């Protein structure tokens, strides 16, 4: 390993243990080992250059992360014909995986107005293959309890911690009524395998694209979730007419594949907006928690993007307008520019 990596590992016992596992247990002759990426969890990824090529090493501390769902979902996705990293070696007890390297460029790195149609068409086709393989009882259920827990992140972390508000009991009750409505709309949908973070940052521009990453939190839940996530992303936004065209492409191909999307596109589009609001509120809460609990401030900088998504949902689905307006009012009470 490079001299700098060796120096860094002296103050990083897990990095030292990971390197020893690669060298002693896997027999790699390491040339260098550099950070490849990190995410909002406690997982870390390192690109390992060794005598026979390159690979990605994952460090997932067992006290905070569990590698077993990653291994399970990787097998399901590969069985569905979706490109995911091959697992080259694993030590689940210590939280180490050695993975195929799918390259250095994500969709987020390369997307542009010129290539978005082609890249998203391939992402849609991969999603349809994944959903077509769905079956109950394999993955955890994206049920009312989980959906509600996610929504609670919004008042607990975003409103109270990020905005500094203390909601009155009446406001808490009013918000819970809206949470119930969002959950009911989600659970009225067909259930499929859900990646849960199917967004450009987790799609690799490998050949052929996309390679899919960060799938360990997959569940069995609403059919509109992943496609809504893909086009209303945390880090890149698209004009409404483009999003509608891509949603229509997915709706048509999913229907032809036998996935039980609504018979009318307008009904499916409506589901996507309601499902999107659940995700937007959850993400605002997660980003606030990452800042205030985990000390990673940069994620919350994208909060205004999600407020714009909420505005778009209120325009498309007027029933949502009271909820979105109240969120703006809370920002005003907190003295926040939006």
C-alpha angles and dihedrals in degrees: 000000000000117000093247092053090050091052092048092050091059088074094037113067094184092052089050091049091048092051092048090051091052093048103035102032102029098033096229119164096216120209096177140341120203134170110274099182145319132211141201091283130066093267119115130194129206129191107227119201110196139165093278100041139283136315140165121249117204122206111197111170106225093221091063106018136041120210095195096084089051091055093045096048092044088059092048093049094047089049089054092054096256119140110243131155114281111240104236098179138353143195104183095178093059095034099244127139131174111208140186111264110240093189140268103280127080125194086257089060096052109027116121138156088265099054104026096095093053096042094047091047089059091045090052092050092050090049092050091052090051093048093044089061091056122130132166124254097031103089130031113278118256087220135162092273094055094042090051093047089054092050092051088065088073099063095029098050110012103038098032104031104027098034096029095230127149107208118219117234090254091055091048091052092046091050092049090057088057092046089054091052092050092049092048091053090050094049093048088069131089113272122237139153107294122202089197096208102046096156137130093265089061097046117085125215090228124143111294097018141256112048108183125223140173095038099138094108094058118146141175108259152106117000094222096055104087097040090050089051092050097058101033097051132172095239109031134034134200136202114273094243091055092049091050091051092051092046089052090051090053093044091052095047094042090052092050089050091056097255109146102241116155115285092238123056092219090061092049092048089052091052089052093054093049092044089047092056090055090052095044092054091046092050093049087054093047093049090051091049092049089054100042100034104027101031096237105130102174098078094063089058087078094059093105090061090060092047087056090050089053090052090051090051092052091052093048095041110032091190087072095054097094091054094047093045092051090052089054089048090054090053088052092050089051091050092240125152111227 
